[in-house]
Amino acid sequence: MEVVRFSDLASKEVINFGNGKCLGQFSDCDLCIDPATGKIKEVTLAGRSGFISSFFTNSPMYVIPWQAIIRVGVDTIIVSIPEKKE
């Protein structure tokens, strides 16, 4: 297992494996942590236009279960979630 700093993850784009769509930057996420175990349960990701812009536009929000993260690569984080109906 490799130790990765959050700052290194923040610069990565999140890509959905199912359709190849870029969901946004990992830096625009909130982590939901289980208080009983201290483990990350899910990641809430602001859509492609960013968190601040989401207040002014209708950008999507994605809830990604921690188990849905397939791989952390050099530039991207690959996840597998169902396609969101827009």
Wavefront OBJ file of the C-alpha trace (Angstrom):
o trace
v 0.000 0.000 0.000
v 1.272 3.465 -0.893
v 0.700 6.500 1.320
v -0.688 9.480 -0.612
v -1.179 13.014 0.669
v -4.575 14.629 0.235
v -2.886 17.549 -1.543
v -1.648 15.072 -4.171
v -5.182 13.732 -4.667
v -6.685 17.229 -4.895
v -5.026 17.959 -8.238
v -6.528 14.876 -9.912
v -9.606 14.713 -12.142
v -12.286 12.155 -11.290
v -13.352 10.032 -14.288
v -16.345 7.686 -14.408
v -15.259 4.304 -15.784
v -18.706 3.541 -17.238
v -18.936 6.463 -19.667
v -15.499 8.127 -19.564
v -17.019 11.386 -18.347
v -14.957 13.753 -16.231
v -16.977 14.356 -13.062
v -14.755 17.118 -11.679
v -11.652 17.770 -9.612
v -11.038 15.836 -6.411
v -10.213 19.179 -4.772
v -13.948 20.041 -5.031
v -15.058 17.228 -2.733
v -16.328 16.684 0.784
v -15.534 13.470 2.645
v -18.180 11.665 4.703
v -16.441 9.865 7.565
v -18.034 7.213 9.755
v -17.548 8.520 13.322
v -17.644 5.008 14.804
v -14.813 3.622 12.672
v -13.045 6.730 11.398
v -13.179 5.346 7.855
v -14.213 7.308 4.777
v -17.695 6.207 3.672
v -18.214 8.371 0.589
v -17.037 11.361 -1.353
v -19.433 14.134 -2.403
v -18.042 15.783 -5.506
v -19.151 19.092 -6.957
v -19.739 18.867 -10.695
v -17.343 19.863 -13.428
v -17.800 23.612 -12.924
v -16.576 23.594 -9.298
v -18.022 24.008 -5.844
v -18.414 27.806 -5.756
v -20.015 27.836 -9.212
v -22.552 25.238 -8.069
v -24.318 27.944 -6.049
v -24.891 29.986 -9.200
v -25.454 27.280 -11.803
v -27.220 23.956 -12.009
v -24.024 21.870 -11.898
v -24.457 18.253 -10.775
v -23.280 16.821 -7.464
v -22.003 13.257 -7.332
v -22.033 10.989 -4.276
v -19.324 8.391 -4.757
v -19.110 5.473 -2.300
v -15.511 4.921 -1.198
v -15.723 1.347 -2.541
v -16.518 2.756 -6.024
v -12.998 4.151 -6.396
v -11.305 1.732 -8.776
v -7.843 3.212 -9.204
v -5.813 6.283 -8.336
v -3.546 7.078 -11.246
v -0.921 9.719 -11.993
v -3.417 12.351 -13.226
v -6.830 10.828 -12.586
v -8.990 8.947 -10.118
v -11.157 6.301 -11.815
v -14.537 5.566 -10.218
v -17.449 3.333 -11.154
v -20.853 4.896 -10.499
v -24.140 4.691 -12.408
v -24.616 7.383 -15.036
v -26.582 10.313 -13.662
v -29.717 11.305 -15.577
v -29.502 14.991 -16.480
l 1 2 3 4 5 6 7 8 9 10 11 12 13 14 15 16 17 18 19 20 21 22 23 24 25 26 27 28 29 30 31 32 33 34 35 36 37 38 39 40 41 42 43 44 45 46 47 48 49 50 51 52 53 54 55 56 57 58 59 60 61 62 63 64 65 66 67 68 69 70 71 72 73 74 75 76 77 78 79 80 81 82 83 84 85 86
